[in-house]
Amino acid sequence: MDMLARIQQALEQELTCALSPSAPPRLMAAMRHAVFPGGARIRPQLCLAVAQACGDDAPELTDAAAVAIELLHCASLVHDDMPCFDDADLRRGLPSVHKLHGEPLALLSGDGLIVMAFQAMARAGARHPGRLTGLLATLCSAAGAPDGIVAGQAWECEPRASLSRYQRAKTGALFVASTCAGAQAAGADPQGWRSLGECLGEAYQVADDIRDVMLGSDELGKPSGQDAQHHRPSAADDLGLAGALSYFQQLMQDAVDAVPYCAHRGAMRALVLQESARLIPPDTCERIASATPSAPRAGFIPLRSAVA
């Protein structure tokens, strides 16, 4: 089973476990709409990939960690789309949860997904108590305050925010959790994988800033121009499109270099390459280059010993 199929199956099982005659049907429908069909699932894929690189000797615990991370991510998107923040009508090309199910159920479905993430982790972790404490600490740090996704969202409510601090909390924290939790689920030291998560998290936010300027809503699957509309910190605004693209490419190179030596190092580095091309395709680089001649034209800097 490939990683994406494994994640989809684990998510389906978790949502099915929550079904009960006593559960409010509209709430369950809203929660399901927030999770499926889903996007690239890169965070849980990253978690599985790191676990496999570390031996993956407890696959049920790895699956739970990957599920928990994706549920936390989906919950953050539900809340991010609500009228009190972005007031977005679309997410992944479909109506956002609050547009389809209303604001009260959107709020509750996001809350429910957060609780479900920790339920999944606790249930699987009961069979691996020696690893559970570290995994829960990793997830809590990524989800809450002072430096998790809740804090990242809260920085949008402040009169001023540091771009790097905002990006590390809103996007980076869950990527760090993905790499660290993958190692922890396999009983390995997470510290060697932290740098990879930090580089990828910042790169993803920079790519999102670029895409928010360059792409239309139909290409993004969500409203475009949100950073400017809501006066949010943005790498594209701070550095310009050419500068943001160069910074993105450097971050992705740093991510490749940050993959620790392990049996699956080549596959891990290839996954980073694949994500770089998916996030900022060559044609987007060309569009930036045509507007700013100093911009890099390649979609990604050629890697040094990419398969080593």
Sequence and secondary structure as in RCSB ss.txt:
>XXXX:A:sequence
MDMLARIQQALEQELTCALSPSAPPRLMAAMRHAVFPGGARIRPQLCLAVAQACGDDAPELTDAAAVAIELLHCA
SLVHDDMPCFDDADLRRGLPSVHKLHGEPLALLSGDGLIVMAFQAMARAGARHPGRLTGLLATLCSAAGAPDGIV
AGQAWECEPRASLSRYQRAKTGALFVASTCAGAQAAGADPQGWRSLGECLGEAYQVADDIRDVMLGSDELGKPSG
QDAQHHRPSAADDLGLAGALSYFQQLMQDAVDAVPYCAHRGAMRALVLQESARLIPPDTCERIASATPSAPRAGF
IPLRSAVA
>XXXX:A:secstr
  HHHHHHHHHHHHHHHT  TTS HHHHHHHHHHHSS S  HHHHHHHHHHHHTT   HHHHHHHHHHHHHHHHH
HHHHHHSTTTT  SEETTEE HHHHH HHHHHHHHHHHHHHHHHHHHHHHTT HHHHHHHHHHHHHHHSTTTSHH
HHHHHTTSS   HHHHHIIIIIHHHHHHHHHHHHHTT  THHHHHHHHHHHHHHHHHHHHHHHHS HHHHTS S 
HHHHTT   HHHHHHHHHHHHHHHHHHHHHHHHS SSTTHHHHHHHHHHHHHHHS HHHHHHHHHHSTTS  SSS
   TTTT 
